[in-house]
Amino acid sequence: MEPGEGPGPLDLHGDEEIIEVVELGPPGPDDLAEEMEDVDFEDEGAEEPDAETWESEDDEGVEDSMEAQDDSEVTFSLHSDSVFCVSLDPKTNTLAVTGGEDDKAFVWRVSDGELLFECSGHKDSVTCAGFSHDSVFVATGDMSGLIKVWRVDAKEEVWSFEVGDLEWMEWHPQAHVLLAGTADGNTWMWKIPSGDCKTFQGPACPATCGRILPDGKRAVVGYEDGTMRIWDLKQGTSLHVLKGQDGHQDPLTCVASNQDGSLIMTGSVDCHAKLINSATGKVVCVFKMESVTPKAPISEGEEAESNSVESLGFCNVMPLAAVGYLDGTLAIYDLSTQSLRHKCQHESGIVQLLWEESSAVVYTCSLDGAVRLWDARSGKMISEYRGHSAEILDFAVNKDASIVVTTSGDHQAKVFCVQRPDR
């Protein structure tokens, strides 16, 4: 999940269509512009945890406390295997959708964990799930590439399509348009529920991550070969390509944009985060994480410890960006000086990070099963929440940063109240 873009009306030029799609059937009028309303868009912005600080004495203590301590208010336990993804409905933040390794996806109420309906029919792990900008539709996608869209109020399936192996999926911030990246390098775009379709052909390797920029007219897509492309969604053309020395040397893992879409950040297995001007496609700077300690020699049969950028995002209220690494480092970078401001160390790898929408607070979830809340100005941890007995695999924060919803390898999703007294 990605860092939230701030709310605010998009700058639409007259009644120009934001996206034009190629009709699969007989040509007809493109009514996408009519589908788009002038609404605020927001993503699962930032998230926060709050709870008593908890420190482990040793590994056994970690296990015991993971079992014993539960700071959550609600537990959703209808999944029978690891729960891979979660999203909150943007309009009311009262509904969650979760997908898991049990080939199931559920839409449920955050307040009490009550099941609204099951998104049935998947035959592989559900790895992507999310609501449209107005919470009218919810989309679920499984690893094999089967994508389904449901109308939330009617609890009924309205569209489905099968692509190659699915890497990621995202709704347009202002229209009933769905974007998805697949292992064959293609990025797909559909109008929902008509299914009108367009594809953007990348290199012959997986499109590993992607994000629609706040203007709704462009998307940034990262690929396994280390390249990044900025696509014009209306024309279907590639505006900028970053490759070779300008690109990454290893697969991209995540992309994010700042609130007005002028800056893009890309993260990679090569441990670099690149800051890119979205208008020119030029790299502004590269944030490199040097190892804290030299690696011990690897004995035969052992694997070298790996590190990579797992998640990143921009702060909406200060010129700060956060990068989360597999080795447990949360790095806060100052964009105005292009320098490292704070390093916040976790015992375990960071899975995802999210900024609070309207403050310099960043949330992290990690492989040790905890959600933590950090003050990016001081680099200090504000609070920590526990309740899962296995690693957290995804999380979402509501708009006012009062609740966090997490999913875990322990087959559960949990809701944590993270209201802070200093607000």
C-alpha positions in Angstrom: 0.0 0.0 0.0 1.0 3.2 -0.7 1.4 6.5 1.0 -1.6 8.7 0.8 -2.0 11.6 -1.4 -3.6 14.4 0.3 -7.2 15.4 -0.3 -8.1 18.1 -2.7 -9.9 18.5 -6.0 -8.0 17.5 -9.1 -7.2 20.1 -11.6 -9.3 19.0 -14.6 -8.9 21.0 -17.8 -12.4 21.9 -18.9 -14.4 18.7 -19.7 -11.4 17.1 -21.2 -11.5 13.3 -20.8 -8.9 12.1 -18.3 -8.6 8.7 -19.9 -9.5 7.4 -23.3 -10.0 3.6 -23.7 -10.0 1.3 -26.6 -13.3 -0.4 -27.0 -13.1 -4.2 -27.2 -16.5 -4.4 -28.9 -18.0 -2.1 -31.6 -16.8 1.5 -31.2 -19.1 3.6 -29.0 -18.9 7.0 -27.3 -16.4 7.2 -24.5 -18.4 8.2 -21.5 -15.6 8.1 -19.0 -15.7 11.9 -18.5 -19.3 11.6 -17.4 -18.4 8.9 -14.9 -15.9 11.1 -13.2 -17.2 13.4 -10.6 -15.2 16.3 -9.1 -14.5 14.6 -5.9 -11.7 14.6 -3.4 -9.4 11.6 -3.8 -7.5 10.0 -1.1 -5.6 6.8 -0.7 -5.1 4.8 2.4 -3.1 7.7 3.7 -1.0 7.4 6.7 -1.6 5.2 9.6 -0.8 5.2 13.2 -0.6 2.9 16.0 -0.9 3.7 19.7 -0.4 1.5 22.7 1.8 1.0 25.6 5.4 0.6 24.6 6.5 -3.0 24.8 10.1 -4.3 24.8 11.3 -7.8 24.4 14.0 -9.2 26.6 14.7 -12.2 24.3 13.4 -14.2 21.5 11.3 -16.4 23.8 9.8 -13.3 25.3 8.9 -12.2 21.9 7.0 -15.4 21.2 5.2 -15.3 24.5 4.2 -11.6 24.2 3.1 -12.1 20.6 0.7 -14.7 22.0 -0.3 -12.9 25.1 -0.6 -9.2 24.3 -3.6 -8.1 22.2 -4.1 -4.3 21.9 -6.8 -4.7 19.2 -10.5 -3.8 19.5 -11.8 -6.1 16.8 -10.5 -9.4 15.3 -11.8 -10.7 12.0 -11.1 -14.5 11.8 -13.1 -15.9 8.8 -9.9 -16.5 6.8 -8.4 -20.0 7.2 -4.9 -19.1 6.0 -2.5 -16.1 5.8 -4.3 -12.8 5.0 -2.3 -10.9 2.4 -4.1 -7.6 1.8 -6.5 -5.1 3.2 -8.1 -1.9 2.1 -10.6 0.5 3.7 -13.5 2.0 1.8 -12.4 5.6 1.0 -15.9 7.3 1.4 -16.8 6.2 4.9 -13.9 4.2 6.2 -16.4 1.8 7.8 -15.8 -1.2 5.6 -12.7 -3.3 5.0 -11.9 -5.8 2.3 -9.3 -8.6 3.0 -7.9 -11.3 0.7 -5.9 -14.3 1.7 -4.0 -17.5 0.9 -7.3 -19.4 1.4 -8.4 -18.1 -2.1 -11.0 -16.0 -0.3 -11.9 -12.3 0.0 -14.3 -10.8 2.4 -16.0 -7.4 2.8 -16.7 -6.7 6.5 -17.5 -4.0 9.0 -14.6 -2.4 10.8 -16.7 -1.5 13.9 -17.6 -5.1 14.9 -16.0 -7.5 12.3 -19.4 -8.4 11.0 -19.2 -10.0 7.5 -21.0 -8.0 4.8 -20.4 -10.5 1.9 -17.8 -12.9 0.5 -16.2 -12.1 -2.8 -16.4 -15.7 -4.0 -15.1 -17.6 -7.0 -11.3 -17.1 -6.7 -9.2 -20.2 -7.3 -5.8 -18.8 -6.1 -4.5 -16.7 -3.3 -6.2 -13.3 -3.3 -3.3 -10.8 -3.2 -5.0 -7.5 -4.3 -8.2 -5.9 -3.0 -9.5 -2.4 -3.0 -12.5 -0.1 -3.2 -13.2 2.4 -5.9 -12.7 6.1 -5.1 -16.4 6.5 -4.2 -16.7 3.1 -2.4 -19.4 2.0 -5.0 -17.3 -1.0 -6.2 -14.7 -3.3 -4.6 -12.2 -5.2 -6.7 -10.4 -8.4 -5.8 -7.5 -10.1 -7.7 -5.8 -13.4 -7.3 -2.3 -14.6 -8.1 -3.5 -16.4 -11.2 -4.8 -13.2 -12.7 -8.6 -13.5 -12.1 -9.9 -10.1 -11.2 -13.5 -9.6 -10.0 -15.4 -6.4 -9.3 -18.5 -6.3 -7.0 -21.1 -3.6 -6.4 -20.9 -3.0 -2.7 -24.5 -2.0 -1.9 -26.0 -4.9 -4.0 -23.3 -7.3 -2.8 -23.1 -8.7 -6.4 -20.4 -9.4 -8.9 -20.7 -7.0 -11.9 -17.5 -7.7 -13.9 -14.6 -10.2 -14.1 -11.6 -10.7 -16.3 -8.6 -13.0 -16.4 -5.1 -11.7 -17.2 -1.7 -13.2 -16.7 -0.2 -13.7 -13.2 -1.2 -10.6 -11.3 1.5 -8.4 -9.7 -0.6 -5.4 -8.5 -3.9 -3.6 -8.9 -5.1 -0.1 -8.2 -8.2 2.0 -8.7 -8.2 5.4 -10.5 -8.5 8.3 -7.9 -11.5 9.8 -9.6 -13.2 7.4 -12.0 -14.5 3.8 -12.2 -11.3 2.7 -13.9 -9.0 -0.1 -12.7 -5.3 -0.5 -13.4 -3.4 -3.8 -13.0 0.2 -5.0 -13.7 1.0 -8.5 -14.8 4.0 -10.9 -14.9 4.1 -10.6 -18.7 5.1 -6.9 -18.5 1.7 -5.5 -19.4 -0.3 -2.9 -17.6 -4.0 -3.2 -18.1 -6.7 -0.5 -17.8 -10.4 -1.2 -17.7 -13.5 0.9 -17.4 -15.8 -0.6 -14.9 -18.4 -2.1 -15.3 -18.3 -1.9 -19.1 -14.9 -3.6 -19.3 -13.6 -1.3 -22.1 -9.9 -2.1 -22.1 -6.5 -0.7 -23.0 -3.0 -2.2 -22.4 0.4 -0.6 -22.0 3.1 -2.9 -23.1 6.3 -2.8 -20.9 9.5 -4.8 -21.3 9.2 -8.6 -21.4 9.4 -9.0 -17.6 6.9 -8.5 -14.8 5.4 -5.1 -14.1 6.2 -5.4 -10.4 4.6 -2.2 -9.0 2.5 0.8 -10.1 0.6 3.9 -9.1 -1.7 6.3 -10.8 -0.4 9.9 -10.3 -2.7 12.4 -8.6 -3.6 14.2 -11.9 -5.3 11.0 -12.9 -3.8 11.3 -16.4 -0.5 9.5 -15.9 0.7 6.3 -14.2 4.2 5.2 -13.0 5.0 1.6 -13.4 8.1 -0.3 -12.2 9.5 -3.4 -13.8 11.6 -6.4 -12.8 14.5 -5.4 -15.0 15.0 -2.2 -13.0 13.3 0.1 -15.4 10.5 2.6 -14.7 8.0 4.1 -17.1 5.6 7.0 -16.8 2.6 6.3 -19.0 0.1 8.8 -20.5 -3.2 7.0 -19.8 -5.2 8.8 -22.5 -2.7 8.5 -25.3 -1.4 5.1 -24.2 2.2 6.3 -24.8 5.3 6.2 -22.6 6.2 9.7 -21.5 9.5 8.8 -19.8 11.6 5.7 -19.4 14.3 5.3 -16.8 16.7 2.5 -17.5 20.4 1.7 -17.5 22.4 3.8 -15.1 19.4 6.1 -14.5 17.2 3.1 -13.6 17.6 0.6 -10.8 20.0 -2.4 -11.1 17.5 -4.8 -9.6 13.7 -5.3 -9.7 11.5 -2.4 -8.5 9.5 -3.2 -5.4 7.5 0.0 -4.8 6.6 3.4 -6.2 5.0 6.5 -4.6 4.2 10.1 -5.5 4.0 13.2 -3.5 0.7 15.0 -3.0 0.7 17.1 -6.2 2.4 14.4 -8.3 5.5 16.5 -9.1 7.8 14.0 -7.4 8.0 10.2 -7.7 10.0 7.9 -5.6 11.0 4.3 -6.6 12.4 1.6 -4.4 14.2 -1.5 -5.4 15.9 -4.8 -4.4 19.2 -2.9 -5.0 18.5 -1.0 -1.7 18.3 2.4 -3.5 15.4 4.8 -3.5 15.3 7.3 -6.4 13.6 10.6 -6.3 12.4 11.6 -9.8 10.8 14.7 -11.3 7.6 13.4 -12.9 7.5 16.2 -15.5 11.0 15.7 -16.9 11.5 12.0 -15.9 14.9 13.0 -14.5 16.4 11.6 -11.3 16.7 14.3 -8.7 18.7 12.3 -6.2 19.4 8.7 -5.0 19.1 7.7 -1.4 21.4 4.8 -0.7 21.4 2.8 2.5 24.8 1.8 3.6 25.1 -1.3 5.8 25.3 -0.5 9.5 27.7 -3.3 10.2 30.0 -5.3 7.9 28.5 -8.6 7.0 30.1 -11.6 8.6 31.7 -14.1 6.2 29.1 -16.6 4.9 29.8 -20.2 5.8 29.0 -22.9 3.3 25.3 -23.7 3.2 24.3 -20.3 4.7 22.6 -17.6 2.7 23.8 -14.1 2.7 21.5 -11.7 4.6 19.6 -9.7 2.0 18.2 -6.2 2.2 15.9 -4.3 -0.1 13.5 -1.3 -0.1 10.1 -2.7 0.8 7.9 0.4 1.1 8.2 4.2 0.8 6.1 7.3 0.9 5.9 11.1 1.1 4.8 13.3 4.0 2.0 15.7 3.1 2.8 18.4 5.6 6.6 18.6 5.5 9.3 18.0 2.8 10.0 14.5 4.2 10.0 11.0 2.7 10.2 7.7 4.5 11.8 4.5 3.2 11.3 1.1 4.9 13.9 -1.7 4.4 13.9 -5.4 4.8 16.6 -5.2 7.4 14.3 -3.3 9.7 15.6 0.3 9.0 13.1 3.1 8.7 14.9 6.0 7.1 13.4 9.5 7.1 14.9 11.7 4.4 14.8 15.5 4.2 13.8 16.3 0.6 14.9 20.0 0.8 18.5 19.0 1.7 18.3 15.5 0.1 19.9 14.1 3.3 19.1 11.4 5.9 17.3 12.9 8.8 16.6 9.9 11.1 17.1 6.2 11.2 14.5 4.3 13.2 15.6 0.7 13.8 13.2 -2.2 14.0 14.1 -5.7 15.2 12.5 -7.3 12.2 12.0 -6.3 8.5 9.5 -3.6 7.6 6.7 -4.9 5.4 4.9 -1.6 4.7 4.8 2.0 5.9 2.1 4.7 5.6 2.1 8.4 6.4 -0.7 10.0 8.4 -2.6 12.2 6.0 -2.2 15.5 7.9 0.8 15.2 10.2 4.5 14.2 10.2 3.7 10.8 11.6 4.6 7.6 9.9 3.3 4.1 10.6 5.2 0.8 10.0 4.2 -2.8 10.2 6.9 -5.4 10.4 7.7 -9.1 10.5 7.6 -9.2 14.3 3.8 -8.7 14.3 3.8 -5.1 15.6 2.5 -1.8 14.3 4.5 1.2 15.3 3.9 4.9 15.1 6.9 7.3 14.6 7.3 11.0 14.9 9.3 11.9 11.7 10.4 15.2 13.2 12.2 13.7 16.1 12.7 10.1 14.9 11.2 8.8 18.1 8.6 6.0 18.4 5.3 7.3 19.7 3.5 4.0 20.3 3.4 0.4 19.4 0.5 -2.0 19.0 0.5 -5.8 19.2 -2.0 -8.6 18.9 -0.9 -10.8 16.0 1.0 -14.1 16.7 2.7 -13.9 13.3 4.1 -11.3 10.9 1.9 -8.5 9.7 1.6 -8.7 5.9 -0.5 -5.5 5.1 -2.2 -2.7 6.9 -4.4 0.3 6.2 -5.1 3.6 8.2 -8.3 5.5 8.1 -8.5 9.1 7.0 -8.5 10.7 10.5 -5.8 8.3 11.7 -7.9 6.9 14.5 -7.8 3.2 13.5 -5.4 0.8 11.8 -6.5 -2.4 10.2 -3.9 -5.1 9.9 -3.6 -8.5 8.2 -1.3 -11.3 9.2 0.2 -14.7 8.7 -1.8 -15.8 11.7 -5.0 -16.0 9.5 -6.5 -12.9 11.2 -7.2 -9.3 10.5 -7.3 -6.9 13.4 -8.6 -3.4 14.1 -6.5 -1.2 16.4 -7.7 2.2 17.8 -4.8 4.6 17.7 -6.2 7.9 18.8 -3.6 9.9 20.5 -4.1 12.3 23.4 -1.8 14.9 21.8 -4.2 15.5 19.0 
